[in-house]
Amino acid sequence: MERLGFPMTAIIRVTAPEEKFRQLKATVRNLTEVLECHHVTGADSLVLKVAAVSVAHLERVIEALGRPGTPTTGIILSSPVPRRAIHGLPRAEPEARAPAKPLTSAGRHARRR
């Protein structure tokens, strides 16, 4: 984003009461600075990734989100794992093992008949 003139990127978590959630979604849709928006489980209503040209610009975005909700902002300093594509199929989960045979008093596995 820096090459496009947006040197700042931030993650903003926003909470909003149910009666203001529709207004929050409309606000987010109208903010061109929003790169991603995710409706999530937990205490937060939405999690956003935003781009800004300066701290003052980011502050205006936060203020806009603060009208319908309560934003919590973290500025991204670096990204050790940048956005990447998924390669290949996911690994198969280990198959369930058969239950172990009970031990006899001699410590050997009992035979099931």
C-alpha positions as CSV (number, residue, x, y, z in Angstrom):
1,M,0.0,0.0,0.0
2,E,2.9,2.3,0.6
3,R,3.7,2.4,-3.1
4,L,0.2,3.6,-3.7
5,G,0.6,6.5,-1.3
6,F,-0.9,4.9,1.8
7,P,2.1,4.4,4.1
8,M,-0.1,3.5,7.1
9,T,-2.1,0.3,7.6
10,A,-4.1,-0.5,10.7
11,I,-6.4,-3.2,12.1
12,I,-9.5,-1.7,13.7
13,R,-11.8,-3.7,15.8
14,V,-15.2,-2.1,16.3
15,T,-18.0,-3.0,18.8
16,A,-21.5,-1.7,18.3
17,P,-24.8,-2.3,20.0
18,E,-27.3,-4.2,18.0
19,E,-29.4,-1.2,17.2
20,K,-26.4,0.6,15.6
21,F,-24.9,-2.4,13.7
22,R,-26.8,-1.5,10.5
23,Q,-25.4,2.1,10.7
24,L,-21.9,0.7,11.4
25,K,-22.0,-1.5,8.3
26,A,-23.2,1.4,6.1
27,T,-20.4,3.6,7.5
28,V,-17.8,0.9,6.7
29,R,-19.1,0.4,3.2
30,N,-18.7,4.2,2.5
31,L,-15.2,4.4,3.8
32,T,-12.8,4.0,0.8
33,E,-10.0,3.5,3.3
34,V,-11.4,0.1,4.3
35,L,-9.5,-2.7,2.6
36,E,-11.2,-5.6,4.3
37,C,-14.1,-6.0,6.7
38,H,-15.0,-9.1,8.6
39,H,-18.1,-9.7,10.8
40,V,-16.6,-11.9,13.6
41,T,-17.6,-13.8,16.7
42,G,-16.8,-12.6,20.2
43,A,-17.1,-9.1,21.7
44,D,-16.2,-7.3,18.5
45,S,-18.8,-6.6,15.8
46,L,-16.4,-6.0,12.9
47,V,-12.7,-6.3,12.3
48,L,-11.3,-4.0,9.6
49,K,-8.0,-3.5,7.8
50,V,-7.7,0.1,6.7
51,A,-5.1,2.2,4.8
52,A,-4.3,5.8,5.5
53,V,-1.9,8.5,4.3
54,S,-1.1,9.9,7.7
55,V,-2.0,9.8,11.4
56,A,-4.5,12.6,10.9
57,H,-6.1,10.7,8.1
58,L,-6.3,7.5,10.3
59,E,-7.8,9.7,13.1
60,R,-10.6,10.8,10.7
61,V,-11.4,7.2,9.8
62,I,-11.5,6.3,13.5
63,E,-13.8,9.2,14.3
64,A,-16.2,8.1,11.5
65,L,-16.3,4.6,13.0
66,G,-16.8,6.0,16.5
67,R,-20.1,7.5,15.7
68,P,-22.0,4.2,15.4
69,G,-19.5,2.1,17.3
70,T,-16.5,1.9,19.6
71,P,-13.2,1.4,17.7
72,T,-10.0,-0.1,19.0
73,T,-7.0,0.5,16.7
74,G,-3.7,-1.2,16.2
75,I,-1.2,0.3,13.6
76,I,0.6,-2.4,11.6
77,L,4.3,-2.0,12.1
78,S,5.4,-5.0,9.9
79,S,4.0,-8.2,8.5
80,P,6.2,-11.3,9.1
81,V,3.7,-13.3,7.1
82,P,2.4,-11.2,4.2
83,R,-0.8,-12.1,2.4
84,R,-0.4,-15.4,0.6
85,A,-2.3,-17.9,-1.4
86,I,-3.2,-21.4,-0.2
87,H,-1.1,-24.0,-1.9
88,G,-2.2,-27.6,-2.2
89,L,-4.8,-29.5,-0.2
90,P,-4.9,-29.3,3.6
91,R,-3.2,-32.2,5.4
92,A,-5.5,-35.0,6.3
93,E,-6.4,-35.3,9.9
94,P,-4.9,-38.3,11.7
95,E,-7.3,-41.2,11.7
96,A,-8.8,-42.3,15.0
97,R,-6.9,-45.1,16.6
98,A,-8.5,-48.2,17.8
99,P,-8.8,-48.3,21.5
100,A,-5.8,-50.0,23.2
101,K,-6.3,-53.5,24.5
102,P,-6.4,-53.8,28.3
103,L,-3.3,-55.0,30.0
104,T,-3.3,-58.3,32.0
105,S,-1.8,-58.5,35.4
106,A,1.5,-59.7,33.8
107,G,1.6,-56.4,31.8
108,R,0.9,-58.1,28.4
109,H,-2.1,-57.1,26.2
110,A,-5.0,-59.4,26.7
111,R,-6.3,-61.1,23.6
112,R,-9.8,-60.4,22.6
113,R,-11.8,-63.4,21.4
